[in-house]
């Protein structure tokens, strides 16, 4: 179903606007807000852009849906989130000249 909606949105600007306003915008904003909170709390690196990081989390899900790669089960969702978190997680500063 998602692949059909996305395909339709490629050629119908009204369908794209409808999809964004009824489905996408609020969900995307919620993820951006969570990421910003993680940045503010030091859980995520301060150098990341919350919008780009949100795309990091959404992209594999939509790829999975668009190409019918199987069901999105809890195990896959947890794995994708773990991979994404590792990518944006705060890391200790490394001093290249020594301690």
Wavefront OBJ file of the C-alpha trace (Angstrom):
o trace
v 0.000 0.000 0.000
v 2.749 2.469 0.923
v 4.572 1.863 -2.356
v 1.374 2.677 -4.268
v 0.839 5.888 -2.303
v 4.432 6.980 -2.842
v 4.201 6.176 -6.556
v 1.023 8.248 -6.863
v 2.661 11.147 -5.024
v 5.429 11.294 -7.640
v 2.951 12.460 -10.286
v 0.167 14.075 -8.296
v 1.177 17.127 -6.243
v -2.220 17.161 -4.513
v -1.750 13.548 -3.394
v 1.706 14.421 -2.070
v 0.341 17.405 -0.133
v -2.434 15.227 1.267
v 0.000 12.470 2.284
v 2.295 14.970 3.972
v -0.452 16.777 5.859
v -2.478 13.718 6.898
v 0.309 11.238 7.598
v 3.902 12.382 7.294
v 4.408 15.844 8.821
v 3.328 15.099 12.402
v 5.234 11.815 12.568
v 8.386 13.320 11.110
v 8.198 16.316 13.461
v 7.787 13.982 16.453
v 10.951 12.067 15.520
v 12.866 15.320 14.963
v 11.723 16.501 18.402
v 12.906 13.261 20.043
v 16.266 13.558 18.335
v 16.616 17.195 19.387
v 15.841 16.177 22.967
v 18.557 13.516 22.714
v 20.996 16.168 21.491
v 20.005 18.537 24.300
v 20.479 15.772 26.886
v 23.857 14.709 25.474
v 22.647 11.299 24.332
v 23.192 12.185 20.666
v 26.065 14.143 19.148
v 25.511 17.885 19.029
v 26.851 18.023 15.472
v 23.971 16.087 13.918
v 21.021 17.696 12.181
v 17.742 16.397 13.682
v 16.004 16.416 10.292
v 18.731 14.408 8.599
v 18.853 12.005 11.542
v 15.075 11.509 11.274
v 15.591 10.563 7.625
v 18.160 8.002 8.784
v 15.483 6.270 10.854
v 12.691 6.480 8.283
v 14.605 5.529 5.122
v 15.139 1.813 5.822
v 11.498 1.368 6.833
v 10.200 2.895 3.614
v 12.748 0.977 1.539
v 11.538 -2.215 3.199
v 7.899 -1.353 2.472
v 8.434 -0.133 -1.091
v 10.266 -3.257 -2.202
v 8.127 -5.710 -0.213
v 11.125 -7.106 1.631
v 8.896 -8.821 4.165
v 6.913 -7.821 7.199
v 8.060 -5.081 9.519
v 8.142 -7.085 12.712
v 9.372 -6.080 16.159
v 12.757 -7.725 15.644
v 13.462 -5.773 12.454
v 12.220 -2.516 13.981
v 14.471 -2.961 17.024
v 17.449 -3.808 14.816
v 16.937 -0.729 12.617
v 16.543 1.547 15.641
v 19.682 0.091 17.250
v 21.664 0.732 14.061
v 20.351 4.281 13.835
v 21.062 5.025 17.494
v 24.637 3.808 17.077
v 25.017 6.232 14.196
v 23.897 9.318 16.129
v 25.011 8.406 19.664
v 27.324 10.731 21.533
v 30.905 9.572 21.615
v 33.740 10.588 23.894
v 35.916 13.336 22.464
v 39.176 11.989 21.054
v 42.263 14.139 21.396
v 44.576 13.279 18.470
v 47.626 14.659 20.315
v 47.179 12.502 23.383
v 45.387 12.559 26.749
l 1 2 3 4 5 6 7 8 9 10 11 12 13 14 15 16 17 18 19 20 21 22 23 24 25 26 27 28 29 30 31 32 33 34 35 36 37 38 39 40 41 42 43 44 45 46 47 48 49 50 51 52 53 54 55 56 57 58 59 60 61 62 63 64 65 66 67 68 69 70 71 72 73 74 75 76 77 78 79 80 81 82 83 84 85 86 87 88 89 90 91 92 93 94 95 96 97 98 99
